[in-house]
């Protein structure tokens, strides 16, 4: 399976899971404004494809991003439980997730370029 199919299948899967949770709990989880919705999008929409791609390419950076997304999803779920409900509406939601993903990709690309530049200048 190609990389684009892995990533392309993970995003609809995240929407489907969030939609099922929204239908069952009658909450706006599909919009990513509840802790459970945010956790689903982080774990399934971001963490799962990065993990699968890291296994295929052997990239430690992708594995780190997958771990970060999974940890973020777990943190949001615990914070939701701590505030009283996994289905209560939070502000931010999907926009905050997209910001975190874009920021993570930019930082990851910067680190990757720094490493490749450092390696190329350190060799005799």
FIKOLZA-1660 file (N, C-alpha, C; in steps of 0.1 Angstrom, whole numbers, plus 5000, padded with zeros to 4 digits):
% residues 124
   i   px   py   pz ch aa at
   1 5009 4988 5000  A  X  N
   1 5000 5000 5000  A  X CA
   1 5009 5012 5000  A  X  C
   2 5006 5022 4992  A  X  N
   2 5014 5034 4991  A  X CA
   2 5012 5043 5003  A  X  C
   3 5022 5052 5005  A  X  N
   3 5021 5061 5016  A  X CA
   3 5008 5070 5015  A  X  C
   4 5005 5074 5003  A  X  N
   4 4993 5083 5002  A  X CA
   4 4980 5076 5005  A  X  C
   5 4980 5063 5003  A  X  N
   5 4968 5055 5006  A  X CA
   5 4967 5053 5021  A  X  C
   6 4978 5051 5028  A  X  N
   6 4978 5050 5042  A  X CA
   6 4973 5062 5049  A  X  C
   7 4979 5074 5045  A  X  N
   7 4974 5086 5051  A  X CA
   7 4960 5089 5047  A  X  C
   8 4957 5087 5034  A  X  N
   8 4943 5090 5029  A  X CA
   8 4933 5081 5036  A  X  C
   9 4936 5069 5040  A  X  N
   9 4926 5060 5047  A  X CA
   9 4925 5064 5061  A  X  C
  10 4935 5069 5067  A  X  N
  10 4935 5072 5082  A  X CA
  10 4926 5084 5085  A  X  C
  11 4926 5094 5076  A  X  N
  11 4917 5106 5078  A  X CA
  11 4903 5103 5078  A  X  C
  12 4898 5095 5067  A  X  N
  12 4883 5092 5068  A  X CA
  12 4880 5082 5079  A  X  C
  13 4889 5074 5083  A  X  N
  13 4887 5065 5094  A  X CA
  13 4885 5073 5107  A  X  C
  14 4893 5084 5109  A  X  N
  14 4891 5092 5121  A  X CA
  14 4878 5100 5120  A  X  C
  15 4874 5104 5108  A  X  N
  15 4861 5111 5107  A  X CA
  15 4850 5101 5110  A  X  C
  16 4851 5089 5105  A  X  N
  16 4841 5078 5107  A  X CA
  16 4839 5075 5122  A  X  C
  17 4851 5073 5129  A  X  N
  17 4850 5070 5143  A  X CA
  17 4844 5082 5151  A  X  C
  18 4849 5094 5148  A  X  N
  18 4843 5106 5155  A  X CA
  18 4828 5107 5152  A  X  C
  19 4824 5104 5140  A  X  N
  19 4810 5104 5136  A  X CA
  19 4802 5094 5144  A  X  C
  20 4807 5082 5146  A  X  N
  20 4800 5072 5154  A  X CA
  20 4799 5076 5168  A  X  C
  21 4810 5082 5174  A  X  N
  21 4809 5087 5187  A  X CA
  21 4799 5098 5189  A  X  C
  22 4799 5107 5179  A  X  N
  22 4789 5118 5179  A  X CA
  22 4775 5113 5178  A  X  C
  23 4772 5103 5170  A  X  N
  23 4759 5097 5169  A  X CA
  23 4755 5090 5182  A  X  C
  24 4764 5083 5188  A  X  N
  24 4760 5075 5200  A  X CA
  24 4758 5084 5212  A  X  C
  25 4767 5094 5213  A  X  N
  25 4767 5103 5225  A  X CA
  25 4759 5116 5223  A  X  C
  26 4755 5118 5211  A  X  N
  26 4748 5131 5207  A  X CA
  26 4757 5143 5211  A  X  C
  27 4770 5142 5209  A  X  N
  27 4779 5153 5211  A  X CA
  27 4786 5157 5198  A  X  C
  28 4792 5169 5198  A  X  N
  28 4798 5174 5186  A  X CA
  28 4812 5169 5184  A  X  C
  29 4815 5156 5187  A  X  N
  29 4828 5150 5186  A  X CA
  29 4833 5150 5172  A  X  C
  30 4825 5149 5162  A  X  N
  30 4829 5149 5148  A  X CA
  30 4835 5162 5144  A  X  C
  31 4832 5173 5151  A  X  N
  31 4838 5186 5148  A  X CA
  31 4851 5188 5155  A  X  C
  32 4855 5179 5164  A  X  N
  32 4868 5180 5171  A  X CA
  32 4867 5190 5182  A  X  C
  33 4856 5193 5188  A  X  N
  33 4855 5203 5198  A  X CA
  33 4853 5196 5212  A  X  C
  34 4853 5183 5213  A  X  N
  34 4852 5176 5226  A  X CA
  34 4865 5169 5228  A  X  C
  35 4868 5166 5241  A  X  N
  35 4880 5158 5243  A  X CA
  35 4881 5145 5236  A  X  C
  36 4870 5138 5235  A  X  N
  36 4870 5125 5228  A  X CA
  36 4872 5127 5213  A  X  C
  37 4866 5137 5207  A  X  N
  37 4869 5140 5193  A  X CA
  37 4883 5144 5190  A  X  C
  38 4889 5152 5199  A  X  N
  38 4903 5156 5197  A  X CA
  38 4912 5144 5199  A  X  C
  39 4909 5136 5209  A  X  N
  39 4917 5124 5211  A  X CA
  39 4917 5114 5198  A  X  C
  40 4905 5113 5193  A  X  N
  40 4903 5104 5181  A  X CA
  40 4911 5110 5169  A  X  C
  41 4910 5123 5167  A  X  N
  41 4917 5129 5155  A  X CA
  41 4932 5128 5157  A  X  C
  42 4937 5130 5170  A  X  N
  42 4951 5129 5172  A  X CA
  42 4956 5115 5171  A  X  C
  43 4949 5106 5177  A  X  N
  43 4954 5092 5177  A  X CA
  43 4953 5085 5163  A  X  C
  44 4941 5086 5157  A  X  N
  44 4938 5079 5145  A  X CA
  44 4942 5087 5133  A  X  C
  45 4939 5100 5133  A  X  N
  45 4941 5109 5121  A  X CA
  45 4956 5113 5120  A  X  C
  46 4963 5114 5131  A  X  N
  46 4977 5118 5130  A  X CA
  46 4987 5107 5134  A  X  C
  47 4984 5101 5146  A  X  N
  47 4993 5091 5151  A  X CA
  47 4994 5078 5143  A  X  C
  48 4983 5073 5140  A  X  N
  48 4983 5060 5132  A  X CA
  48 4990 5061 5119  A  X  C
  49 4987 5071 5110  A  X  N
  49 4995 5071 5098  A  X CA
  49 5010 5073 5100  A  X  C
  50 5013 5082 5109  A  X  N
  50 5027 5084 5112  A  X CA
  50 5034 5071 5117  A  X  C
  51 5028 5064 5125  A  X  N
  51 5033 5051 5130  A  X CA
  51 5035 5041 5119  A  X  C
  52 5025 5040 5110  A  X  N
  52 5026 5031 5099  A  X CA
  52 5037 5035 5089  A  X  C
  53 5038 5048 5087  A  X  N
  53 5048 5052 5078  A  X CA
  53 5062 5051 5084  A  X  C
  54 5063 5052 5097  A  X  N
  54 5076 5051 5104  A  X CA
  54 5081 5036 5103  A  X  C
  55 5071 5027 5104  A  X  N
  55 5075 5013 5103  A  X CA
  55 5080 5009 5089  A  X  C
  56 5074 5016 5079  A  X  N
  56 5077 5013 5065  A  X CA
  56 5091 5019 5061  A  X  C
  57 5093 5032 5066  A  X  N
  57 5105 5039 5062  A  X CA
  57 5116 5038 5072  A  X  C
  58 5113 5034 5084  A  X  N
  58 5123 5033 5095  A  X CA
  58 5127 5047 5100  A  X  C
  59 5118 5057 5098  A  X  N
  59 5121 5070 5102  A  X CA
  59 5118 5072 5117  A  X  C
  60 5128 5076 5125  A  X  N
  60 5126 5079 5139  A  X CA
  60 5118 5091 5141  A  X  C
  61 5119 5101 5132  A  X  N
  61 5112 5113 5133  A  X CA
  61 5097 5111 5132  A  X  C
  62 5093 5102 5122  A  X  N
  62 5078 5099 5121  A  X CA
  62 5074 5091 5133  A  X  C
  63 5082 5082 5139  A  X  N
  63 5078 5075 5150  A  X CA
  63 5077 5084 5162  A  X  C
  64 5085 5094 5163  A  X  N
  64 5084 5104 5174  A  X CA
  64 5071 5112 5173  A  X  C
  65 5068 5116 5160  A  X  N
  65 5055 5123 5158  A  X CA
  65 5043 5115 5162  A  X  C
  66 5044 5102 5158  A  X  N
  66 5033 5093 5162  A  X CA
  66 5031 5092 5177  A  X  C
  67 5043 5090 5184  A  X  N
  67 5042 5090 5198  A  X CA
  67 5037 5103 5204  A  X  C
  68 5041 5114 5199  A  X  N
  68 5036 5127 5204  A  X CA
  68 5021 5128 5202  A  X  C
  69 5016 5124 5190  A  X  N
  69 5002 5125 5187  A  X CA
  69 4994 5116 5197  A  X  C
  70 4999 5103 5199  A  X  N
  70 4992 5094 5208  A  X CA
  70 4993 5099 5222  A  X  C
  71 5004 5105 5226  A  X  N
  71 5005 5110 5240  A  X CA
  71 4995 5123 5241  A  X  C
  72 4995 5131 5231  A  X  N
  72 4986 5142 5231  A  X CA
  72 4971 5138 5232  A  X  C
  73 4967 5127 5225  A  X  N
  73 4954 5122 5226  A  X CA
  73 4951 5116 5239  A  X  C
  74 4960 5109 5245  A  X  N
  74 4958 5104 5259  A  X CA
  74 4957 5116 5269  A  X  C
  75 4966 5126 5267  A  X  N
  75 4965 5137 5276  A  X CA
  75 4952 5144 5276  A  X  C
  76 4947 5146 5263  A  X  N
  76 4934 5153 5262  A  X CA
  76 4923 5144 5268  A  X  C
  77 4923 5131 5266  A  X  N
  77 4913 5123 5272  A  X CA
  77 4913 5123 5287  A  X  C
  78 4925 5123 5293  A  X  N
  78 4927 5124 5308  A  X CA
  78 4922 5138 5312  A  X  C
  79 4925 5148 5305  A  X  N
  79 4921 5162 5309  A  X CA
  79 4906 5163 5308  A  X  C
  80 4900 5156 5298  A  X  N
  80 4885 5156 5297  A  X CA
  80 4879 5149 5308  A  X  C
  81 4884 5138 5312  A  X  N
  81 4879 5131 5324  A  X CA
  81 4881 5139 5336  A  X  C
  82 4892 5146 5338  A  X  N
  82 4895 5154 5349  A  X CA
  82 4885 5166 5350  A  X  C
  83 4881 5172 5339  A  X  N
  83 4872 5183 5339  A  X CA
  83 4857 5179 5340  A  X  C
  84 4855 5166 5340  A  X  N
  84 4841 5161 5342  A  X CA
  84 4835 5154 5331  A  X  C
  85 4838 5156 5319  A  X  N
  85 4831 5149 5308  A  X CA
  85 4840 5148 5295  A  X  C
  86 4840 5137 5289  A  X  N
  86 4847 5135 5277  A  X CA
  86 4839 5141 5265  A  X  C
  87 4827 5144 5268  A  X  N
  87 4818 5149 5257  A  X CA
  87 4814 5163 5258  A  X  C
  88 4820 5171 5268  A  X  N
  88 4817 5185 5269  A  X CA
  88 4824 5193 5259  A  X  C
  89 4818 5203 5254  A  X  N
  89 4824 5211 5243  A  X CA
  89 4836 5219 5248  A  X  C
  90 4847 5219 5241  A  X  N
  90 4858 5227 5244  A  X CA
  90 4860 5237 5232  A  X  C
  91 4867 5248 5235  A  X  N
  91 4870 5258 5224  A  X CA
  91 4882 5253 5217  A  X  C
  92 4884 5257 5205  A  X  N
  92 4896 5254 5197  A  X CA
  92 4893 5242 5188  A  X  C
  93 4893 5230 5193  A  X  N
  93 4890 5218 5186  A  X CA
  93 4898 5215 5174  A  X  C
  94 4892 5213 5162  A  X  N
  94 4899 5209 5150  A  X CA
  94 4910 5219 5146  A  X  C
  95 4907 5232 5148  A  X  N
  95 4917 5242 5144  A  X CA
  95 4930 5240 5152  A  X  C
  96 4928 5238 5165  A  X  N
  96 4940 5236 5173  A  X CA
  96 4948 5223 5169  A  X  C
  97 4941 5213 5165  A  X  N
  97 4947 5200 5161  A  X CA
  97 4955 5203 5148  A  X  C
  98 4948 5210 5139  A  X  N
  98 4955 5213 5126  A  X CA
  98 4968 5222 5128  A  X  C
  99 4966 5231 5137  A  X  N
  99 4978 5240 5141  A  X CA
  99 4989 5231 5146  A  X  C
 100 4986 5222 5155  A  X  N
 100 4996 5213 5161  A  X CA
 100 5003 5204 5150  A  X  C
 101 4995 5199 5141  A  X  N
 101 5000 5191 5131  A  X CA
 101 5010 5199 5121  A  X  C
 102 5005 5210 5117  A  X  N
 102 5013 5219 5108  A  X CA
 102 5026 5223 5116  A  X  C
 103 5025 5227 5128  A  X  N
 103 5037 5231 5136  A  X CA
 103 5046 5220 5137  A  X  C
 104 5041 5208 5140  A  X  N
 104 5049 5196 5142  A  X CA
 104 5057 5192 5129  A  X  C
 105 5050 5193 5118  A  X  N
 105 5056 5191 5105  A  X CA
 105 5067 5201 5101  A  X  C
 106 5064 5213 5104  A  X  N
 106 5074 5224 5102  A  X CA
 106 5087 5222 5110  A  X  C
 107 5085 5219 5123  A  X  N
 107 5096 5217 5132  A  X CA
 107 5103 5204 5128  A  X  C
 108 5096 5194 5124  A  X  N
 108 5103 5181 5120  A  X CA
 108 5111 5183 5108  A  X  C
 109 5106 5191 5098  A  X  N
 109 5113 5194 5086  A  X CA
 109 5126 5202 5089  A  X  C
 110 5124 5211 5098  A  X  N
 110 5136 5219 5102  A  X CA
 110 5147 5211 5108  A  X  C
 111 5143 5202 5117  A  X  N
 111 5152 5193 5124  A  X CA
 111 5159 5184 5113  A  X  C
 112 5151 5179 5104  A  X  N
 112 5156 5170 5094  A  X CA
 112 5166 5177 5085  A  X  C
 113 5163 5189 5081  A  X  N
 113 5173 5197 5073  A  X CA
 113 5185 5201 5080  A  X  C
 114 5184 5204 5093  A  X  N
 114 5195 5207 5101  A  X CA
 114 5204 5195 5102  A  X  C
 115 5199 5183 5105  A  X  N
 115 5207 5171 5106  A  X CA
 115 5214 5168 5093  A  X  C
 116 5207 5169 5081  A  X  N
 116 5213 5166 5069  A  X CA
 116 5224 5176 5065  A  X  C
 117 5222 5189 5069  A  X  N
 117 5232 5199 5067  A  X CA
 117 5244 5197 5076  A  X  C
 118 5241 5193 5088  A  X  N
 118 5252 5190 5098  A  X CA
 118 5260 5179 5093  A  X  C
 119 5254 5168 5089  A  X  N
 119 5261 5156 5084  A  X CA
 119 5269 5159 5072  A  X  C
 120 5264 5167 5063  A  X  N
 120 5272 5170 5050  A  X CA
 120 5284 5178 5053  A  X  C
 121 5283 5187 5063  A  X  N
 121 5295 5196 5065  A  X CA
 121 5305 5190 5075  A  X  C
 122 5301 5180 5082  A  X  N
 122 5310 5173 5092  A  X CA
 122 5318 5162 5085  A  X  C
 123 5315 5158 5073  A  X  N
 123 5323 5148 5067  A  X CA
 123 5335 5154 5060  A  X  C
 124 5347 5147 5060  A  X  N
 124 5359 5153 5054  A  X CA
 124 5358 5152 5039  A  X  C
% end
